[in-house]
């Protein structure tokens, strides 16, 4: 009698476990689930990149200290100098086109 009860409970537990896993997989394969997974992947990639940048800055500071170099500016959040705006390519061709038409 104990053996039958054990196998019944084991089978019910396995069935419940499989059902829960199947529902989770089904929810992950919906468009919303895939969107969540892609967002999580992007967040993980950004966190990894930030950790790498921090580690690089720390290592650069260690190397500079060991070589007695002046401290480098490790603030990478500075804004870049504004780039000049590109000319409108159509505007630069208009005078040439006008000269060839006359």
BADO-499336 format. One record per residue: residue in three letters; x, y, z of N, C-alpha, C in turn; residue number from 1. Coordinates in Angstrom, 3 decimals, padded with zeros to 6 digits, m for minus. Each point is the difference from the previous one (the first is absolute). Layout:
<atoms>
+------+----------+----------+----------+----------+----------+----------+----------+----------+----------+-----+
: type :    neast :   nnorth :      nup :   caeast :  canorth :     caup :    ceast :   cnorth :      cup : seq :
+------+----------+----------+----------+----------+----------+----------+----------+----------+----------+-----+
:  Ala :        X :        Y :        Z :        X :        Y :        Z :        X :        Y :        Z : NUM :
...
+------+----------+----------+----------+----------+----------+----------+----------+----------+----------+-----+
</atoms>
This chain:
<atoms>
+------+----------+----------+----------+----------+----------+----------+----------+----------+----------+-----+
: type :    neast :   nnorth :      nup :   caeast :  canorth :     caup :    ceast :   cnorth :      cup : seq :
+------+----------+----------+----------+----------+----------+----------+----------+----------+----------+-----+
:  Unk :  000.809 : m001.191 :  000.000 : m000.809 :  001.191 :  000.000 :  000.857 :  001.261 :  000.000 :   1 :
:  Unk :  001.120 : m000.020 :  000.750 :  000.892 :  001.155 :  000.054 :  000.629 :  000.260 : m001.363 :   2 :
:  Unk :  000.325 : m001.059 : m000.694 :  000.636 :  000.149 : m001.307 : m000.921 :  000.672 : m001.000 :   3 :
:  Unk : m001.274 : m000.371 :  000.018 : m000.959 :  000.620 : m000.912 : m000.190 :  001.476 :  000.315 :   4 :
:  Unk : m000.073 :  000.317 :  001.265 : m000.160 :  001.409 :  000.411 :  001.218 :  000.808 : m000.428 :   5 :
:  Unk :  001.186 : m000.565 :  000.204 :  001.229 :  000.689 : m000.405 : m000.007 :  000.296 : m001.499 :   6 :
:  Unk : m000.306 : m001.008 : m000.808 :  000.023 :  000.193 : m001.452 : m001.110 :  000.934 : m000.467 :   7 :
:  Unk : m001.148 : m000.015 :  000.689 : m001.066 :  000.930 : m000.346 :  000.446 :  001.440 :  000.252 :   8 :
:  Unk :  000.605 :  000.251 :  001.163 :  000.474 :  001.340 :  000.349 :  001.136 :  000.421 : m000.942 :   9 :
:  Unk :  000.893 : m000.940 : m000.310 :  001.101 :  000.311 : m000.916 : m000.539 :  000.357 : m001.390 :  10 :
:  Unk : m000.980 : m000.733 : m000.494 : m000.584 :  000.285 : m001.306 : m000.758 :  001.313 : m000.025 :  11 :
:  Unk : m000.740 :  000.280 :  001.067 : m000.734 :  001.266 :  000.086 :  000.970 :  001.175 :  000.054 :  12 :
:  Unk :  001.078 : m000.153 :  000.751 :  001.001 :  001.071 :  000.096 :  000.676 :  000.233 : m001.341 :  13 :
:  Unk :  000.334 : m001.067 : m000.704 :  000.629 :  000.130 : m001.313 : m000.953 :  000.667 : m000.989 :  14 :
:  Unk : m001.272 : m000.369 :  000.063 : m000.994 :  000.629 : m000.872 : m000.170 :  001.476 :  000.294 :  15 :
:  Unk : m000.041 :  000.356 :  001.270 : m000.123 :  001.404 :  000.392 :  001.228 :  000.796 : m000.441 :  16 :
:  Unk :  001.166 : m000.548 :  000.219 :  001.252 :  000.653 : m000.406 :  000.023 :  000.240 : m001.515 :  17 :
:  Unk : m000.383 : m001.023 : m000.766 : m000.006 :  000.109 : m001.451 : m001.015 :  001.044 : m000.458 :  18 :
:  Unk : m001.158 :  000.036 :  000.621 : m001.037 :  000.980 : m000.352 :  000.487 :  001.422 :  000.254 :  19 :
:  Unk :  000.624 :  000.217 :  001.137 :  000.506 :  001.341 :  000.325 :  001.082 :  000.411 : m000.991 :  20 :
:  Unk :  000.925 : m000.891 : m000.308 :  001.068 :  000.309 : m000.956 : m000.576 :  000.302 : m001.382 :  21 :
:  Unk : m001.011 : m000.761 : m000.424 : m000.609 :  000.214 : m001.319 : m000.706 :  001.354 : m000.060 :  22 :
:  Unk : m000.678 :  000.389 :  001.060 : m000.664 :  001.312 :  000.028 :  001.018 :  001.132 : m000.058 :  23 :
:  Unk :  001.088 : m000.133 :  000.728 :  001.042 :  001.029 : m000.033 :  000.609 :  000.115 : m001.389 :  24 :
:  Unk :  000.253 : m001.138 : m000.633 :  000.547 :  000.017 : m001.352 : m000.981 :  000.630 : m000.974 :  25 :
:  Unk : m001.267 : m000.328 :  000.139 : m001.017 :  000.573 : m000.889 : m000.098 :  001.508 :  000.179 :  26 :
:  Unk :  000.105 :  000.483 :  001.219 : m000.072 :  001.452 :  000.230 :  001.253 :  000.701 : m000.515 :  27 :
:  Unk :  001.143 : m000.697 :  000.030 :  001.231 :  000.593 : m000.526 : m000.033 :  000.106 : m001.513 :  28 :
:  Unk : m000.767 : m000.857 : m000.659 : m000.034 : m000.002 : m001.457 : m001.085 :  000.905 : m000.571 :  29 :
:  Unk : m000.737 :  000.712 :  000.846 : m000.968 :  000.976 : m000.488 :  000.754 :  001.257 : m000.414 :  30 :
:  Unk : m000.608 :  000.872 : m000.802 :  000.687 :  001.245 : m000.379 :  000.438 :  000.839 :  001.211 :  31 :
:  Unk : m000.840 :  000.048 :  001.028 :  000.371 :  000.762 :  001.203 :  001.194 : m000.643 :  000.709 :  32 :
:  Unk :  000.000 : m001.326 :  000.049 :  001.109 : m000.700 :  000.643 :  001.308 :  000.197 : m000.741 :  33 :
:  Unk : m000.064 : m000.041 : m001.314 :  001.217 :  000.214 : m000.798 :  000.485 :  001.428 :  000.167 :  34 :
:  Unk : m000.932 :  000.962 :  000.039 :  000.382 :  001.398 :  000.223 :  000.697 :  000.161 :  001.344 :  35 :
:  Unk : m000.524 : m000.653 :  001.025 :  000.626 :  000.061 :  001.323 :  001.403 : m000.604 : m000.027 :  36 :
:  Unk :  000.163 : m001.114 : m000.705 :  001.313 : m000.643 : m000.067 :  001.008 :  000.881 : m000.736 :  37 :
:  Unk : m000.433 :  000.648 : m001.076 :  000.898 :  000.883 : m000.746 :  000.381 :  001.207 :  000.850 :  38 :
:  Unk : m000.974 :  000.550 :  000.728 :  000.286 :  001.134 :  000.880 :  000.988 : m000.400 :  001.091 :  39 :
:  Unk : m000.175 : m001.184 :  000.557 :  000.919 : m000.476 :  001.041 :  001.397 : m000.212 : m000.567 :  40 :
:  Unk :  000.074 : m000.501 : m001.217 :  001.300 : m000.191 : m000.642 :  000.697 :  001.342 : m000.211 :  41 :
:  Unk : m000.755 :  000.998 : m000.458 :  000.579 :  001.338 : m000.190 :  000.476 :  000.601 :  001.309 :  42 :
:  Unk : m000.787 : m000.175 :  001.042 :  000.387 :  000.515 :  001.316 :  001.269 : m000.686 :  000.493 :  43 :
:  Unk :  000.079 : m001.301 : m000.194 :  001.197 : m000.738 :  000.412 :  001.226 :  000.440 : m000.784 :  44 :
:  Unk : m000.173 :  000.250 : m001.303 :  001.131 :  000.450 : m000.824 :  000.477 :  001.374 :  000.440 :  45 :
:  Unk : m000.942 :  000.904 :  000.318 :  000.400 :  001.334 :  000.474 :  000.726 : m000.087 :  001.340 :  46 :
:  Unk : m000.485 : m000.843 :  000.900 :  000.651 : m000.158 :  001.303 :  001.401 : m000.577 : m000.168 :  47 :
:  Unk :  000.141 : m000.980 : m000.888 :  001.310 : m000.592 : m000.257 :  000.950 :  001.041 : m000.578 :  48 :
:  Unk : m000.466 :  000.794 : m000.954 :  000.850 :  001.025 : m000.606 :  000.445 :  001.026 :  001.047 :  49 :
:  Unk : m000.899 :  000.369 :  000.891 :  000.355 :  000.962 :  001.050 :  001.046 : m000.593 :  000.945 :  50 :
:  Unk : m000.134 : m001.277 :  000.333 :  000.989 : m000.663 :  000.853 :  001.366 : m000.045 : m000.686 :  51 :
:  Unk :  000.010 : m000.269 : m001.281 :  001.261 : m000.041 : m000.746 :  000.641 :  001.384 : m000.010 :  52 :
:  Unk : m000.806 :  001.047 : m000.263 :  000.541 :  001.363 :  000.003 :  000.582 :  000.373 :  001.359 :  53 :
:  Unk : m000.708 : m000.375 :  001.066 :  000.484 :  000.307 :  001.344 :  001.305 : m000.739 :  000.274 :  54 :
:  Unk :  000.049 : m001.254 : m000.365 :  001.225 : m000.786 :  000.198 :  001.169 :  000.546 : m000.800 :  55 :
:  Unk : m000.276 :  000.447 : m001.235 :  001.067 :  000.577 : m000.830 :  000.545 :  001.271 :  000.646 :  56 :
:  Unk : m000.894 :  000.845 :  000.489 :  000.431 :  001.247 :  000.618 :  000.836 : m000.275 :  001.252 :  57 :
:  Unk : m000.428 : m000.980 :  000.801 :  000.767 : m000.345 :  001.200 :  001.384 : m000.534 : m000.365 :  58 :
:  Unk :  000.041 : m000.864 : m001.010 :  001.288 : m000.579 : m000.407 :  000.910 :  001.060 : m000.589 :  59 :
:  Unk : m000.568 :  000.921 : m000.802 :  000.813 :  001.088 : m000.549 :  000.590 :  000.852 :  001.116 :  60 :
:  Unk : m000.793 :  000.253 :  001.047 :  000.495 :  000.780 :  001.135 :  001.109 : m000.753 :  000.732 :  61 :
:  Unk : m000.147 : m001.321 :  000.155 :  001.038 : m000.801 :  000.649 :  001.299 :  000.035 : m000.804 :  62 :
:  Unk : m000.112 : m000.156 : m001.300 :  001.195 :  000.006 : m000.859 :  000.663 :  001.369 :  000.030 :  63 :
:  Unk : m000.805 :  001.056 : m000.063 :  000.555 :  001.354 :  000.051 :  000.720 :  000.228 :  001.329 :  64 :
:  Unk : m000.563 : m000.517 :  001.086 :  000.640 :  000.157 :  001.311 :  001.308 : m000.793 :  000.051 :  65 :
:  Unk :  000.004 : m001.218 : m000.538 :  001.206 : m000.829 :  000.016 :  001.114 :  000.600 : m000.849 :  66 :
:  Unk : m000.362 :  000.654 : m001.094 :  001.006 :  000.591 : m000.884 :  000.286 :  001.456 :  000.330 :  67 :
:  Unk : m000.614 :  000.503 :  001.061 :  000.166 :  001.382 :  000.445 : m000.357 :  000.976 : m001.112 :  68 :
:  Unk : m001.067 : m000.286 : m000.712 : m000.498 :  000.894 : m001.045 : m001.025 :  000.938 :  000.609 :  69 :
:  Unk : m000.185 :  001.161 : m000.618 : m001.048 :  000.875 :  000.524 : m001.364 : m000.677 : m000.178 :  70 :
:  Unk : m000.893 :  000.295 :  000.905 : m001.319 : m000.630 : m000.043 : m000.735 :  000.425 : m001.262 :  71 :
:  Unk : m000.535 : m000.966 : m000.698 : m000.753 :  000.283 : m001.221 : m001.431 :  000.363 :  000.368 :  72 :
:  Unk : m000.631 :  000.775 : m000.875 : m001.394 :  000.367 :  000.209 : m000.853 : m001.208 : m000.350 :  73 :
:  Unk : m000.561 : m000.642 :  001.027 : m000.789 : m001.204 : m000.246 : m001.488 :  000.284 : m000.045 :  74 :
:  Unk : m000.367 :  001.279 :  000.050 : m001.417 :  000.344 : m000.077 : m000.453 : m000.105 : m001.446 :  75 :
:  Unk : m000.649 : m001.090 : m000.319 : m000.432 : m000.248 : m001.380 : m001.388 :  000.557 : m000.275 :  76 :
:  Unk : m000.545 :  000.727 :  000.955 : m001.341 :  000.532 : m000.189 :  000.031 :  001.399 : m000.606 :  77 :
:  Unk :  001.186 :  000.522 : m000.283 :  000.093 :  001.321 : m000.615 : m000.688 : m000.017 : m001.347 :  78 :
:  Unk : m000.597 :  001.123 : m000.304 : m000.605 :  000.095 : m001.325 :  001.088 :  000.329 : m001.009 :  79 :
:  Unk : m000.173 : m000.528 : m001.179 :  000.935 :  000.298 : m001.071 : m000.268 :  001.387 : m000.539 :  80 :
:  Unk :  001.021 :  000.568 : m000.617 : m000.171 :  001.303 : m000.629 : m001.007 : m000.138 : m001.128 :  81 :
:  Unk : m000.873 :  000.990 : m000.161 : m000.994 : m000.118 : m001.061 :  000.653 : m000.047 : m001.375 :  82 :
:  Unk : m000.510 : m000.871 : m000.826 :  000.517 : m000.148 : m001.354 : m000.717 :  000.986 : m000.914 :  83 :
:  Unk :  000.714 :  000.552 : m000.968 : m000.676 :  000.912 : m000.912 : m001.056 : m000.756 : m000.803 :  84 :
:  Unk : m001.080 :  000.684 : m000.277 : m001.085 : m000.623 : m000.752 :  000.440 : m000.237 : m001.438 :  85 :
:  Unk : m000.435 : m001.097 : m000.545 :  000.319 : m000.306 : m001.385 : m000.839 :  000.879 : m000.916 :  86 :
:  Unk :  000.597 :  000.369 : m001.099 : m000.738 :  000.806 : m000.960 : m001.041 : m000.862 : m000.689 :  87 :
:  Unk : m001.021 :  000.668 : m000.487 : m001.024 : m000.693 : m000.772 :  000.606 : m000.335 : m001.355 :  88 :
:  Unk :  000.155 : m001.282 : m000.344 :  000.642 : m000.345 : m001.265 : m000.769 :  000.539 : m001.208 :  89 :
:  Unk : m001.298 :  000.087 :  000.120 : m000.782 :  000.526 : m001.116 :  000.280 :  001.488 : m000.201 :  90 :
:  Unk :  000.238 :  000.726 :  001.085 :  000.268 :  001.432 : m000.114 :  001.342 :  000.250 : m000.676 :  91 :
:  Unk :  000.978 : m000.859 :  000.252 :  001.308 :  000.216 : m000.615 : m000.024 : m000.326 : m001.489 :  92 :
:  Unk : m000.945 : m000.816 : m000.463 : m000.081 : m000.345 : m001.417 : m000.858 :  000.970 : m000.789 :  93 :
:  Unk : m000.826 :  000.781 :  000.635 : m000.909 :  000.894 : m000.711 :  000.734 :  001.013 : m000.867 :  94 :
:  Unk :  001.050 :  000.675 :  000.479 :  000.666 :  000.966 : m000.871 :  000.650 : m000.689 : m001.207 :  95 :
:  Unk :  000.545 : m001.208 :  000.219 :  000.627 : m000.699 : m001.115 : m001.051 : m000.409 : m001.022 :  96 :
:  Unk : m001.146 : m000.419 :  000.460 : m001.067 : m000.373 : m000.912 : m000.535 :  001.209 : m000.754 :  97 :
:  Unk : m000.091 :  001.144 :  000.667 : m000.491 :  001.207 : m000.657 :  000.984 :  000.431 : m001.084 :  98 :
:  Unk :  001.307 : m000.164 :  000.237 :  000.991 :  000.422 : m000.978 : m000.026 : m000.905 : m001.231 :  99 :
:  Unk : m000.298 : m001.272 :  000.179 : m000.013 : m000.902 : m001.145 : m001.259 :  000.140 : m000.818 : 100 :
:  Unk : m001.067 :  000.514 :  000.568 : m001.261 :  000.154 : m000.731 : m000.021 :  001.235 : m000.875 : 101 :
:  Unk :  000.780 :  001.022 :  000.319 : m000.067 :  001.241 : m000.776 :  000.912 :  000.004 : m001.186 : 102 :
+------+----------+----------+----------+----------+----------+----------+----------+----------+----------+-----+
</atoms>
